[in-house]
Amino acid sequence: MRKIILLFLTIISIKLAAQEVNLIPLPVKLEIKQKSAPFTIDQNTQIVAADSLINSISFFKDYLSKYYGVTINRDSTLNKKSNVIKLVVNNVKTANPDRYELIADNKQIQIIASSSKGIFYGIQTLIQLLSYSNKALPIQIPAVSITDYPRFDYRGMHLDVSRHFFDVTFIKQYIDYLALHKMNYFHWHLTDDHGWRIEIKKYPKLTEIGAWREGSIIGLWPGQGNENIKYQVLPTTVKITPKDAVIKTDGIKHGGYYTQEQIKDVIDYAAKRYITIIPEIEMPAHSMALLAAYPELGTEPNTKYEVAQTWGMMNKYNNVLQASDTTFKFLENVLTEVMDLFPSPYIHIGGDEASKVWWKQSSVSQQIMKDNGLKNESELQSYFIRRMEKFVNSKGKTIIGWNEILQGGLAPNAVVMSWQGEKGGVEAAKQQHKAIMTPENKMYFNHAQFVKEDSLTANKFSPLIDVYNYEPIPAELTAEQAKCIWGGQGCLWSEYITNPAKVQYLLFPRLDALSEILWSPKEKRNYPDFQKRLKTQFKRYDLMGITYSKRYLEN
């Protein structure tokens, strides 16, 4: 009987220990040391690390200070063997440079990696191991042995600041959210029909005029007063506008932009978190803010363009840039300033939802097509993208574009971001181009999380389980083609997101699901287990003051 009782207590102990280690994303290998007491952070705990690891040191110390009110010291030469957190770069080459090991017992914690970036990812795991029940010392960390590295090289998250502008303080907070989830790319959607958000010194009207709109559509697109109109998605070859459409806006001026000095500050902030910022400058469509400032670049230069006040693709609001030498020179000057600011080797140039009707009805466009031997408007789009790619490549950079850049022939070195399902990513991979998977039915976090939402969202449904169960590598690809799937990305479009709390609400916990998709081994993903681990993650979010739906706690 005594043996049975001891066995029962051992099983209970194992279960309790396992419940304490709830990590997202799930590591490659996790061993809980049942016979070892936890490590305890107290007022005498010190970090031992070289000066080269200041990014990881600062991030961890700042986290402890902000959320626990705890300050610990650091020494680069200390030889203590107990009550220390050691960060060690061993310079051993590994198949995955982001790999790290984390070993914790009652005496010390070691994070070992071959690079400073690997150390930083180990720090994110260490943060999740902190006890969260109170903010006071001591803080306990369970005894574990972890070996970990990411599945995909590209782990991205997007934010649209054109529809609604978010200040630098929140952008930095957003970047911290990505860092905590081991994401390494931030796709910053800086321009669109609804606002131009980046200072370009050569063209000041882009922000003087293009950064401001006179109102925003009221209610869910197509807006109040249009409830009985059945809209069709605008095809690329047909111009559709319901004659009885009514556009009602709130009449509230909206806008803002980032100065180049602010951009540099954000880039530096992200770099210290090993996150590359990919700027997006939309072309040839989604350019109404640009055309409002410089109408001579449109297909109807005598038209007075306005910064768009409505969402969606109605013909009054979706003109495109003329594929002329004047336009190309303008865009080259813009991209020169952008590329001088952003060290990223990648520049996103959009390329989506370009209605060909504008080029079709433009005599100038038709002459450009004739002069360049182009058979149709899809080839004109390809001509446009190829011209811009050639310039970007000349500066040592690579373009990324939405999957429509495949139309008329893919530019030679382009990376395809597949949002209209997986077809674009599959086609790109078969052509041996890198592809980033972000199909809107799974990866658009501005969609509703629940059938009945707490507030207004895009009128589509992307529940947490669908996000979590998404597999970025399409089954139809061969093993060789699958190597071209660079990774995946979540997108957050801000039509119905006017404040940081709403961003948080739509981001969490779908960002948790995304991080596990892109980091953890495919075979280890398990949705019921993920739901259990989320309960602990929500306690961390409570500690950090992050908004999320409490309805997840009901499950």
Beta strands, then each sheet from edge to edge (+ up, - down):
strand 1: 29-32
strand 2: 39-41
strand 3: 46-48
strand 4: 73-75
strand 5: 84-89
strand 6: 100-104
strand 7: 108-113
strand 8: 139-141
strand 9: 144-148
strand 10: 154-160
strand 11: 185-189
strand 12: 191-192
strand 13: 195-196
strand 14: 212-213
strand 15: 254-255
strand 16: 276-283
strand 17: 346-350
strand 18: 398-402
strand 19: 415-418
strand 20: 435-437
strand 21: 447-448
strand 22: 458-461
strand 23: 485-490
sheet 1: 1+ 9- 6+ 7- 5- 3- 4-
sheet 2: 2+ 8-
sheet 3: 10+ 11+ 16+ 17+ 18+ 19+ 20+ 23+ 10+
sheet 4: 12+ 13-
sheet 5: 14+ 15-
sheet 6: 21+ 22+
end
